[in-house]
Amino acid sequence: MRLTKRGEYALRTMIRLGIAEHQNEGVISVSTLAEQEHLPFKFLEAILFELRTAGYVESVRGKYGGTRLARPMKTIKMGEIVRLIDGKLAPIGCASETEYEKCSCPDETHCGLRMLMIDVRNAIANILDKYTLENVVEVTLRKQEQCTTSRKPAKKKAGSPKHADPADGFLAVLLDQGA
């Protein structure tokens, strides 16, 4: 699975709207959303249209109008949003539950690659379908709070390659209840 820019922007938008709801900010204008999340305005409008059509967000018209969540955060699974925007979670079509495509393998039933990719799909689906928008908003806010209350600046070596540190992952922050 590769999350497209459209999928990434949709998830970032939903998380920002969830934070706004958690902090009682009310509706957020599309221009403010685009500016805060560094997203192209027209692209964001198209994504919001899709999210609105599916019932995840709603628009409020008028001078102080904007967008807000249409459903409680605890009822929105992250996997739902990814599937809505990007479709299948499987890395290859023959491993997909929702958008199966016959592969060119001569023996699909016994294909080791297909079996491996089914496990990859299952792992991705298990995580995305386990956590709700509420969980992600909670972890995001917790991480922001940790960063603002931390007295030690993060140690970074000059010229070191950028990488995804496992300690910065969602599950690491979610499971770090003591910090």
C-alpha positions in Angstrom: 0.0 0.0 0.0 1.2 3.5 -0.8 -0.8 6.3 0.7 -1.3 8.9 -2.1 -1.0 12.7 -1.5 -4.8 12.8 -1.6 -5.0 10.1 1.2 -2.4 11.9 3.2 -4.1 15.2 2.9 -7.5 13.7 3.8 -6.1 12.1 7.0 -4.2 15.3 8.0 -7.4 17.3 7.4 -9.5 14.9 9.5 -6.9 15.0 12.3 -6.9 18.8 12.2 -10.7 18.9 12.3 -10.6 16.5 15.2 -8.2 18.7 17.1 -10.4 21.7 16.5 -13.4 19.8 17.8 -11.4 18.6 20.9 -10.3 22.2 21.6 -13.8 23.6 20.9 -12.6 25.8 18.0 -15.8 25.4 16.1 -15.7 25.4 12.3 -12.5 26.0 10.4 -12.5 27.7 7.0 -11.1 25.9 4.0 -8.5 28.6 3.6 -7.4 28.3 7.2 -7.2 24.5 6.9 -5.1 24.8 3.7 -2.8 27.4 5.3 -2.3 25.5 8.6 -1.7 22.2 7.0 0.3 23.6 4.0 -2.2 22.1 1.5 -3.2 23.3 -2.0 -6.5 25.1 -1.6 -8.3 23.6 -4.7 -7.0 20.1 -3.9 -8.3 20.4 -0.3 -11.7 21.6 -1.6 -12.0 18.4 -3.7 -10.9 16.2 -0.8 -13.4 18.0 1.5 -16.2 17.4 -1.1 -15.4 13.7 -1.1 -15.4 13.6 2.8 -18.6 15.6 2.9 -20.3 13.3 0.4 -19.3 10.3 2.5 -20.7 11.9 5.7 -17.4 12.5 7.5 -17.5 16.3 7.5 -20.1 19.0 7.1 -20.0 22.5 5.8 -21.4 25.6 7.6 -22.2 28.5 5.2 -21.9 32.2 5.9 -19.4 34.8 6.9 -18.1 32.6 9.8 -18.6 29.3 8.0 -16.3 26.5 7.4 -15.9 22.8 7.9 -16.3 20.5 10.9 -16.6 16.9 11.6 -20.1 15.4 11.0 -19.7 12.3 13.1 -18.2 11.7 16.5 -14.4 11.0 16.3 -14.8 7.7 18.1 -16.9 6.4 15.3 -14.4 7.2 12.5 -11.9 4.4 11.8 -8.7 5.5 10.1 -9.0 2.6 7.6 -12.4 3.9 6.5 -10.8 7.2 5.4 -7.9 5.5 3.6 -10.2 3.2 1.7 -12.6 6.0 0.8 -9.8 8.1 -0.7 -7.2 5.6 -1.9 -9.1 2.4 -2.3 -7.5 -1.0 -1.5 -5.0 -1.5 1.3 -3.2 -4.4 -0.4 0.1 -3.8 -2.0 -0.8 -6.0 -5.0 -4.3 -6.6 -6.5 -4.4 -10.4 -5.9 -4.0 -9.8 -2.1 -6.9 -7.3 -1.9 -10.2 -8.1 -0.2 -12.1 -5.2 -1.6 -10.5 -4.7 -5.1 -9.2 -8.2 -6.1 -7.4 -8.4 -9.4 -6.2 -11.7 -10.9 -2.4 -11.7 -11.1 -0.1 -13.1 -13.7 1.3 -15.8 -11.4 1.0 -19.3 -12.8 -0.2 -20.7 -9.5 -1.9 -18.0 -7.4 -3.2 -20.5 -4.8 0.4 -21.4 -3.8 2.2 -18.2 -4.6 4.5 -17.2 -1.7 4.5 -13.5 -2.8 0.7 -13.4 -2.7 0.6 -15.0 0.7 3.2 -12.5 2.0 1.3 -9.6 0.6 -2.0 -10.8 2.2 -0.2 -10.7 5.5 1.1 -7.2 4.7 -2.5 -6.2 3.9 -3.8 -7.8 7.1 -1.2 -6.0 9.2 -2.0 -2.6 7.6 -5.8 -3.2 7.9 -5.5 -4.4 11.5 -3.8 -1.1 12.5 -5.9 1.3 10.4 -9.2 -0.4 11.5 -8.3 -0.7 15.2 -7.7 3.0 15.7 -10.2 5.8 15.5 -9.8 9.5 14.7 -10.3 10.0 18.5 -7.2 7.8 19.2 -5.1 9.7 16.7 -6.2 13.1 17.9 -5.4 12.0 21.5 -1.9 10.8 20.6 -1.3 13.9 18.5 -2.2 16.2 21.3 -0.2 14.1 23.8 2.9 14.3 21.6 2.5 18.1 21.2 2.2 18.4 24.9 5.4 16.3 25.5 7.3 18.5 23.0 6.2 21.8 24.7 6.9 20.5 28.2 10.2 18.8 27.4 13.2 20.7 28.8 15.8 18.9 26.8 16.0 19.8 23.1 16.1 16.8 20.8 19.7 15.7 20.0 20.4 15.7 16.2 23.8 15.2 14.7 24.7 17.7 12.0 24.5 16.1 8.6 22.9 12.9 9.9 20.4 11.3 7.5 16.7 11.8 8.2 14.8 8.7 9.1 11.6 7.5 10.7 12.5 6.8 14.3 10.4 3.9 15.7 10.2 5.9 19.0 8.2 8.6 17.2 5.6 6.1 15.9 1.9 6.3 16.9 2.0 3.1 18.9 5.1 4.2 20.8 3.4 7.4 21.9 0.0 5.6 22.5 1.7 3.0 24.8 3.8 5.6 26.5 1.2 6.4 29.2 3.8 7.5 31.8 5.3 10.4 30.0 
